[in-house]
């Protein structure tokens, strides 16, 4: 069975905001490898639209930054599933719009053969945590105190005990924590 992996950047004080983190070659390489090792990525509408508005343009017009351009290609190629109550269709060729409930869609994806499934939206991570459908957390914690923003672990229904699988330290001071839920 495929694992569902919550993979997201956050600040030291627990906020998720794509403008608050350290975005360097090492971080792009990390996420490029993660995408290449995965079979799909799940997004909520806001994150999906953010990604769709930027990365396909980088594929068409490379920046000249090798790691950023490689990330764009990996993002272009991975199948994406967007969850939305308002979107009627998606434009990205490698994306589909979820037709079933989150729980049904994720359960069906987990049963399919293939590589693990990434979840890259804060809202979906919270929803899937409350449904006990996250199999692993890969949290890249940036050495930044944002002081405000969207907290990753807001509106969690149950206490969740985790066990540390491993860590990865980046030269920028970012640390990726890999956790599994204790079941």
C-alpha positions, -999 to +999 in steps of 0.1 A: +000+000+000+012+035-008+021+059+020+006+093+024+035+117+032+028+153+045+057+173+031+058+210+038+080+239+048+074+257+080+090+284+102+104+276+136+073+290+152+051+267+132+038+288+104+034+278+067+041+306+042+059+301+010+074+336+013+089+330+048+113+302+041+149+299+028+147+290-008+182+280-021+197+253-043+198+227-015+161+231-007+152+229-044+173+197-048+157+182-017+122+188-030+131+178-066+143+144-053+112+140-032+090+147-062+110+122-083+106+095-057+068+100-054+039+090-075+015+119-070+010+151-050-022+163-035-031+200-033-059+221-021-072+248-044-051+277-031-018+258-032-027+242-065-034+276-081-002+290-067+019+262-081+001+262-115+005+299-119+043+297-115+060+264-123+047+257-159+061+291-169+095+281-156+094+249-176+086+270-208+111+297-199+139+283-177+155+306-152+190+294-158+192+283-122+198+246-126+182+234-093+151+257-098+147+245-134+150+209-124+124+214-097+101+229-123+104+199-146+098+175-117+068+195-106+055+195-142+059+157-145+044+144-113+006+137-113-013+162-092-047+159-077-064+192-068-092+193-042-116+221-045-153+229-041-151+259-065-128+248-093-146+233-123-115+222-142-077+224-140-054+235-168-022+218-159-018+187-181-005+165-153-033+175-129-068+162-123-096+176-102-107+152-074-142+139-081-148+121-047-145+132-011-110+136+003-113+104+023-125+084-007-100+098-031-070+092-007-082+057+001-084+049-036-050+064-043-034+044-015-047+012-029-033+018-064+002+004-071+030+029-074+051+053-054+041+072-023+017+101-023+027+136-012+004+161+005+017+197+000-011+218+012-016+229+048-054+226+047-052+190+033-025+180+059-049+192+087-079+174+071-059+142+066-045+143+101-080+145+115-089+115+094-057+096+106-046+092+070-011+106+072+016+079+073+046+101+075+055+138+081+085+154+063+086+188+079+113+212+067+117+236+096+134+269+086+154+289+112+130+318+110+105+331+135+077+346+114+056+358+142+024+354+122+008+334+094-010+302+090-001+277+117+004+242+103-012+224+132-043+244+137-077+228+142-063+193+150-089+172+167-068+146+185-035+144+202-010+127+179+021+111+191+049+108+166+082+090+165+113+104+148+125+084+118+155+106+108+166+142+103+184+159+075+203+192+081+209+217+054+238+242+053+213+271+056+202+258+090+170+243+077+163+209+093+140+183+077+123+161+104+109+128+093+082+115+116+058+086+117+027+085+138+027+061+167-002+038+161 
